[in-house]
Amino acid sequence: MDDTGDVALERAQTVERLEPGALGRWWREGLRTALLRQPQWLELQSTPTVVALLVAAVLLFDVLLQRLYIVGDASFYWPALYMAWLPTAIMAWACWCLVPRPSRPAGSGSRPGSGLAPSAAALFAMLFAQALVLALALALILVPMVHAGLFDGQRSAIAVGWRWAAWLLPLAWILAAQWTLIWRASEAAPHRRGLLMALLGAMLIGNAWLQPLRPWYPVAPSRADTDPAPMRLTQESFEDQAATLDLRLASIAPRRAGAINVFAITYAPYADEDVFMRESKMVASVMAERFDARARTIQLVNHRATGRDWPWATVLNLQRSIEHIARRMNRDEDILFIHLTSHGARSGSLATSFSPLTMQSLTPGMLKAWLDAAGIRHRIVSVSACYSGSWIEPLADDDTLVMTAADADHTSYGCGRGSELTYFGRAMFDEQLRSQTFSFEAAHAAARRLIDEREKLAGKSDGYSNPQIRVGAAMHERLAVLERQRKAALH
């Protein structure tokens, strides 16, 4: 190899050699820029090795930090690592547009106090040095808050304030630090700097708001840890169920003459969440206490704890209950109240689950057909489920009141494992009809306001559930008579 080649090789090796403390100097200047101060570019190496190490440090720290933000067990999703490279490539391109050529010979640094980056690679490296400092500072504040439970979905206004502050304030700090650095580091035209700053800002906000793939996801507790032992199917259990249905139907009292009688059915077909069983029991108690339906109520419930007390919530049991009640009531005078509580689908069907049984899901059309066939004129149908607004049109008529926990396009709230009651059941029945009013329409109007407030406090992300109600003109008159009757009876 000639002398020229030796000199070139020696120069390349010198350029790639990582000097002691080189990364520390970058992070020190990254801290200065995080505090909105000008960086000192002198003595900062922006060789490929240094840049690669700075980028790798940020990506590795981000993976570790995402894990710290999850309380409890988490699983690693490695394909999410691919997502990190697109923002990195866009940032590299933006830096090249801002500092397309070194402002002076490589390695000479910038004029002291100018704040100008000596090269696009140097600006790119400084953005990553700044990012690591910012991420570390925010982690020291936010991770203890996460583990203290300040972001666990509490309903208080303080908790909601913490969540918004924890999202907006760090974002504002990062944008201010990043934009200040870019504006000072480039001699590009102001419109170009502004455009590229807006691009990087939009990318940062979009990443925070849309939350693309993450490297870590919480692991839900196994069903073995949260559920009781599965129901055991035996011949005795089937025979007991048949006897339970017959006994409960036989115990429904005949109507009392001289008044509008209310008969009630609650239907809770989803066994995997206790909230539906609790809501069925609560609504039945409200109908018994406030509308004199104690001896005229049947609960159909899918749950291991109620198998000996109440019939299963199957579509056949519901149909048989409607037919039996029709024979006990005056079908032209009395009112049949039905409360359905479960998860719901956009198609209108109610979710049904009671392993190891396989059961058919209830739809509005099925319920409408059974009520019509039974000849029951006056009906109140309450549907506490996501997308339950789809039940309005199939069931509505002049003699029917239909009310739902949501419209046809939104989820309802409060149907998870940790909920005591759904938001709709709690507001409509436990708070309004139990003590405030005998009017279903007034109770629904008040419940709408309460649910709106509580969903906002809880941080419901897909919009207001928007509970719906449709009251036929004849049913409105019938309920007004019932309201006067109940007021007179209890006062």
ABEGO torsion letter per residue (X at the ends): XBAAAAAAAAAAAAAABBBBGAAAAAAAAAAAAAAGBBBBABGBBABAAAAAAAAAAAAAAAAAAAAAABBEBBBBBAAAAAAAAAAAAAAAAAAAAABABBABBBGAEBBBGAGBBABAAAAAAAAAAAAAAAAAAAAAAAAAAAAAGAAAGBABAAAAAAAAAAAAAAAAAAAAAAAAAAAAABABBAAAAAAAAAAAAAAAAAAAAAGBBBABBBBBBBAAAABBBBBBBBAAAAAAAAAAAAAAAAABBBBBBGBBBBBBBBBBABAABAAAAAAAAAAAAAAAAAAGAAAABBBBBBBAAAAAABBBBBAAAAAAAAAAAAAABBAAABBBBBBBBBBBBAAGBBBBBBOABBBBBBBAAAAAAAAAAAGBABBBBBBBBBGAAAAAAAABBAABBBBBABBAABBBBGABAABABBAAAAAAAAAAAAAABABAAAAAAAAAAAAAAAAAAAGBAAEBAGBBBBBBAAAAAAAAAAAAAAAAAAX
